[in-house]
């Protein structure tokens, strides 16, 4: 900037001197009148007219003012050290690391077998018989001799053991069949007297006209060797078949119980 101003000032000074020289020559020519012998051609002057530049004021141009930079210099990258090892995080060996995932169930575990749960019955099945035999036992009834009793004591009860009156029992081993009815010898009880014969009983109905089916007793008898020895053994008459046979003909009675199944 300073050099440009100085050049412009020098050019202006030269132009000003040339103008002043031309003015003085014209004045001299006007004062001296001479008969020219030869008219000289005027010297060629440049037709270029420089644009006058403003003369700088007397304000001094500072010489020590630094020209501000036109561009902002980018910061240079600071090189990173390549030999500095990255810090490592040491995990203590005695501290267990918690599991982040639930272990999968073993694939070879056999699935539990389904249990066959029986379906509840849609209706209560009807028993095969209405009455079943729960007791047959022979016992000494007063005496085993001819003076002893020889009866069949019959008892009929319901499913919970309560006595049932008006139940008809029929002897079915002899003709004609004989019947007895419970309640005439006590609650749920009746009796039948044995003679020299074999007898079998079952429940056939009640006095209200209802019919039943039931189990039938095996032979009940005081005839020698016709009775079932186990009946006598249960009643304590003898201890085994041999001892029962050794007693020979004798008198004894039976207790027989029928129980309703519903």
RAHUJO-V691506 format. One record per backbone hydrogen bond with DSSP energy under -0.5 kcal/mol. CO is the residue of the C=O (numbers start at 1). NH is the residue of the N-H. If there is no record, write none. Layout:
# RAHUJO-V691506
CO;NH
CO;NH
This chain:
# RAHUJO-V691506
1;5
2;6
3;7
4;8
5;9
6;10
7;11
8;12
9;13
10;14
11;15
12;16
13;17
14;18
15;19
16;20
17;21
18;22
19;23
20;24
21;25
22;26
23;27
24;28
25;29
26;30
27;31
28;32
31;33
32;34
34;36
38;40
48;50
58;60
60;62
64;66
71;73
77;79
83;85
88;90
90;92
92;95
94;96
96;98
106;109
115;117
116;118
130;261
131;215
132;259
135;257
137;255
139;141
139;253
140;142
141;143
141;149
144;251
145;148
150;194
151;153
151;254
152;154
152;192
153;256
154;190
155;258
156;164
157;260
158;161
162;158
166;207
167;169
167;182
168;204
168;205
169;180
170;172
170;202
171;178
178;171
180;169
181;184
182;166
183;186
186;183
186;185
186;189
188;156
189;183
189;184
189;185
190;154
192;152
195;197
197;222
199;220
200;172
200;173
201;217
202;170
204;212
205;168
206;209
210;206
213;130
213;131
219;221
220;199
222;250
223;226
223;227
227;229
228;231
228;232
229;233
230;234
231;138
231;235
232;237
232;238
233;236
240;244
241;245
242;246
243;247
244;247
245;248
253;139
254;153
255;137
256;155
257;134
257;135
258;157
259;132
